[in-house]
Amino acid sequence: MHGKEQVLAPLLEQALGVHCEVVEINTDAFGTFSGEVERTGTPVEAALQKCRAALEKTDADLALASEGSFGPHPIIGLVPGNEEWLVLLDRRNNRHIVAKHLTTETNFTGQQVNSWRELSEFAQRVGFPAHALLLKNRETAATVYHKGIATEAALRNAFDQLGGTAWAETDMRAMHNPTRMKAIAAAAGKLIEKILSLCPVCHEPGFAATDAIEGLPCELCRRPTRGTLFLIYTCTCCGHREERIPPGRKPYQDAMYCDYCNP
């Protein structure tokens, strides 16, 4: 519905040898960024709902769905963050595999604008017209939306219809937001890596890191720090767990991150 197959299908077909087809369903029924429909449940639950709705219309064994979330970064907090979730549902084996990509590379924002100059400055700041906008009137009980605005003429026309004052937001639907498309592609890479990671015991796909053990020693005092010492990989099928050294992990943590050397 939002063109995500443009980035997802080529990656999945090349890496997994599958054939991707788009199943037409109204994914807005599971929630919209602009607020008309509130998402219920978690992003993974919403993506699973999309997968199941798609499988009702096809005889395929596998369904893939995407779900995005935007808001304050869950760790940094002071900057906006974009979480992109991908869920692959395997109907034949009654299981699913989940991947998540978290990034600060997003233009997600909104602003009250009370003049064409304010709106033009906002549009320029968020990458318009390559990134589309939406406008809404917060002053009326029946909120008026103008979505997918991608030309200056359309933007001026919508602004005039709202009386020269509006709430402006970035349109976060994937087909209107190239920055978000990049995040979805990154999530696809993580999903592919997870699918191709087989459990060493039962050989099922999806053997991936589910937790981390802190304690990487400081390069100066050798005391344990909050740095990751090991990652815990878990199989969702047989439950096998094992500790692995994170890829590219250094033997010691930089002293600037040590609570003893740099309190």
C-alpha positions, 0 to 999 in steps of 0.5 A: 500500500505504501510502496515498501516492496520497492526496497524489500523485494529485491533484497529478499529475492536475491538473498533468500531465493523467494518470489515476492508478490504484493497482496492488496490489503488496507493496512491503514486499518491497523493504524495511521501515522496521521492519527485517523486510526490509532494503532492498538498493540505493539508494532510486532502485533500490528505487523503480524495482523498485516501478515495474517490478513495477507495470507487470507488472500493467497496460498503462499507459505510466507508473509512479510509485513513492516511497521514503523514507530516514531517519537523520542529516541528510546535511549538518547531521548532528546532527539527523534528516533525511527524504529522499523520492524519487519516480521516474516510469518511462516504459515507452514511451520507456525512461527515468525521471525522479527527484525528491528532497526533503530535510527536517529536518521529521520525527519519526523517532526511537526510544527504550528505554522501561521504564515506562508513564510513559516510553512516554507521554512519548515518545508525546506528544513524537512527536505520538501518536496522529496519528502512530502508533508501533511497539513491539518487543522487542530482548531476544529473538531473534525480535523482536516487532513491534506496528505502526500503534499509534494509540490509547492502549488499543492502545499499553498493550495492546502494551506489556503484551504485551512485559512492560512494557519495549520499544523504541518507534519512530515508525511511518514508513509514510506512512499513519501519519505525516502529517509524512512525507505533507507531505514526499512532497507536496513531492517531488511538487511537485519532480517535476512541476516537473522533468517540465514543464521541457523541454530547449531543444535536444531538448524532452524533459522532465526538464531540471533542475539536476544540479550547482552552481558556487560563487563568489558574491562576498561583499557586503563584500570581493567575494571568491568564497564557497561560495555558488552562482553558477550551477546547471548544468542537464543533459538526460538525453536529449541531454546538453545542459548550460547554466549558469543563475542560481538562482531568487531568487539575490542578486547578493552573498553575506552576509558572515557566510558569507564564509571571508575576512570571517568565518573 
